Amino acid sequence: MASRLRSVALFGLSLAVVVPLVLPLAAQPGVTKQDADRCQGKFGRITGFASAPKARASANGSSASQTTQLTDAELNSYLHFHLKEQVPAGVVDPTLNALGDGRVRGAATIDLDAVRTQKQRGWTDPMSYMTGKLPLTASGLLITQNGVGRFQLESAEISGISIPKSLVQELLSFYSKSAENPSGISMDDPFELPARIKEIRVGKGEAMV
């Protein structure tokens, strides 16, 4: 579960949202250890329910289900206090926000030099002109059904300047790659939801899992 949550967090921070972040995440209003622990407890209940015997069923014989609410404050606190060491070098202050009607935003301050220098760049490549550590924000639609999720990018910016989907994908691929997945995450690929989660309903400031 932790490794999958890490992937979801990385996916969100490169695909989604923020205000330019210049202060440490712990200094931001609403980020607390209490919310982080509460979120961790909720994840524990989700995984515990998923691993319970399939014999647990509702009165009509169908599979039993439960719904868990996760707030922005809880999830961002969890990212800071419990997943901070799993965020890759070059990514600072990741945040996720639920905007409502299935839409999400994510953001982080990104080290663009690490990405820019990984290959030769032509003068038409926007990465040729982006240097240093700058805030990335992005938003889009999260669609989940029958245990499978997809993300549709709607907009993305670096320091308030709109960037194309291809650049977002390059950043996402670079910062989500691993020994098991050297190409990183593709934002167009559907992904399996962890812990037998069937769907995630995104409201304003919260998500129902």
C-alpha positions in Angstrom: 0.0 0.0 0.0 2.8 2.5 0.9 4.5 2.0 -2.4 1.3 2.5 -4.3 0.4 5.6 -2.3 3.9 6.9 -3.2 3.1 6.4 -6.9 -0.3 8.1 -6.5 1.4 11.0 -4.6 4.1 11.4 -7.3 1.4 11.2 -10.0 -0.6 13.9 -8.3 2.2 16.3 -7.5 3.5 16.3 -11.1 0.0 16.4 -12.6 -1.8 18.7 -10.2 -1.7 21.8 -8.0 -0.4 24.7 -6.0 0.3 28.2 -5.1 4.1 29.0 -5.5 5.6 27.3 -2.4 8.6 29.0 -0.8 8.1 28.0 2.8 8.6 24.5 4.2 5.4 22.5 4.1 5.3 22.2 7.9 4.9 25.9 8.1 1.8 25.9 6.0 -1.6 26.5 7.9 -3.5 23.3 8.4 -0.7 20.8 8.1 -0.5 18.9 11.4 0.8 15.7 12.9 -2.7 14.9 14.2 -4.2 15.1 10.7 -1.3 13.0 9.4 -1.9 10.3 12.0 -5.6 10.4 11.4 -5.0 9.9 7.6 -2.7 7.0 8.4 -5.3 5.4 10.6 -7.9 5.7 7.7 -5.5 4.1 5.3 -5.1 1.3 7.8 -8.8 0.7 8.0 -9.0 0.7 4.2 -6.3 -2.0 3.9 -7.7 -3.9 6.8 -11.2 -4.0 5.2 -9.6 -5.1 1.9 -7.8 -8.0 3.5 -10.8 -9.2 5.5 -12.3 -12.6 4.5 -14.5 -12.4 1.4 -17.2 -14.2 3.5 -18.1 -10.7 4.9 -21.1 -9.8 2.8 -24.2 -7.7 3.0 -27.7 -9.1 3.7 -28.6 -9.4 0.1 -25.5 -11.6 -0.6 -23.4 -9.0 -2.5 -19.9 -8.0 -1.4 -19.8 -5.7 1.5 -18.4 -2.2 1.1 -17.3 0.8 3.2 -16.8 4.5 2.5 -13.9 6.5 3.9 -13.6 10.3 3.9 -10.2 11.8 3.3 -9.8 15.6 3.6 -7.2 17.8 1.9 -5.7 18.7 5.3 -5.3 15.0 6.2 -3.8 13.9 2.9 -1.3 16.8 2.7 -0.3 16.3 6.4 0.2 12.6 5.6 2.4 13.5 2.6 4.6 15.7 4.8 4.9 13.6 8.0 4.7 10.0 6.7 5.7 10.1 3.0 8.3 12.9 3.0 11.3 10.5 2.8 9.8 8.8 -0.2 9.4 11.9 -2.3 12.3 12.0 -4.8 15.1 14.5 -4.6 14.3 17.6 -6.6 10.7 17.6 -5.7 9.8 19.9 -2.8 6.5 20.7 -0.9 4.0 18.5 -2.8 0.4 19.3 -2.2 -2.9 17.8 -3.4 -6.3 19.5 -3.4 -9.8 18.3 -4.2 -11.7 20.9 -6.2 -15.0 19.1 -6.6 -16.9 17.4 -9.4 -14.0 14.9 -9.8 -11.4 17.6 -10.4 -8.1 17.7 -8.5 -5.1 20.0 -8.4 -1.6 19.1 -7.4 1.6 21.1 -7.1 5.2 21.1 -6.1 8.4 23.0 -6.5 10.5 21.2 -9.1 14.2 21.2 -9.8 14.1 21.8 -13.6 17.9 21.7 -14.0 17.9 17.9 -13.2 15.4 17.3 -16.0 16.8 19.8 -18.5 20.3 18.4 -18.5 19.3 14.8 -19.0 19.4 15.2 -22.8 20.3 17.7 -25.6 17.8 20.4 -26.1 16.9 22.4 -29.2 15.9 26.1 -29.3 12.3 25.1 -29.8 12.2 23.0 -26.6 10.7 25.0 -23.8 12.9 23.2 -21.3 15.9 24.9 -22.8 14.8 28.2 -21.2 13.7 26.9 -17.8 16.3 26.7 -15.0 16.4 26.4 -11.3 13.7 25.4 -8.9 10.2 26.6 -9.9 6.6 25.9 -8.8 4.7 23.5 -11.0 0.9 23.5 -10.8 -1.6 21.3 -12.7 -5.2 20.3 -12.6 -7.5 17.8 -14.2 -10.2 15.3 -13.9 -9.8 12.0 -11.9 -12.1 9.3 -13.2 -12.4 6.1 -11.3 -14.7 3.1 -11.8 -14.6 -0.6 -10.9 -11.2 -0.4 -9.3 -9.5 1.5 -12.2 -8.5 5.1 -12.4 -7.6 7.6 -15.2 -6.4 11.2 -15.1 -7.3 13.7 -17.8 -5.0 16.8 -17.6 -6.8 20.1 -18.1 -4.1 22.7 -17.5 -0.6 23.0 -16.1 1.7 26.0 -15.3 5.3 26.7 -14.3 5.6 30.0 -12.4 2.2 31.0 -13.9 3.2 30.3 -17.5 1.1 27.6 -19.3 3.1 24.6 -20.4 2.1 21.8 -22.9 1.1 18.3 -21.9 4.3 16.9 -23.4 6.4 18.9 -20.9 4.2 17.7 -18.0 4.7 14.2 -19.1 8.4 14.6 -19.3 8.6 15.9 -15.8 6.3 13.1 -14.5 8.3 10.4 -16.2 11.6 11.8 -14.9 10.5 12.0 -11.2 8.4 8.9 -11.1 10.9 6.5 -12.7 12.2 3.6 -10.6 14.2 0.4 -11.0 11.0 -1.5 -11.5 9.6 1.2 -13.9 12.5 2.9 -15.6 10.2 4.9 -18.0 8.2 6.3 -15.1 4.4 6.9 -15.1 2.4 7.8 -18.2 -0.4 10.1 -17.4 -2.6 8.5 -20.1 -2.3 5.0 -18.8 -5.2 3.7 -16.6 -4.0 2.5 -13.2 -5.3 0.0 -10.7 -6.6 1.5 -7.5 -4.9 -0.1 -4.4 -6.5 -2.1 -1.6 -9.5 -3.2 -3.6 -10.8 0.4 -3.8 -13.7 0.5 -6.3 -13.9 4.3 -6.8 -12.8 7.7 -5.5 -15.5 10.4 -5.5 -13.8 13.8 -5.4 -15.7 16.6 -3.7 -14.6 20.1 -2.6 -11.8 19.7 -0.1 -12.4 16.0 0.4 -12.6 12.6 -1.4 -14.8 9.7 -0.6 -13.0 6.4 -1.0 
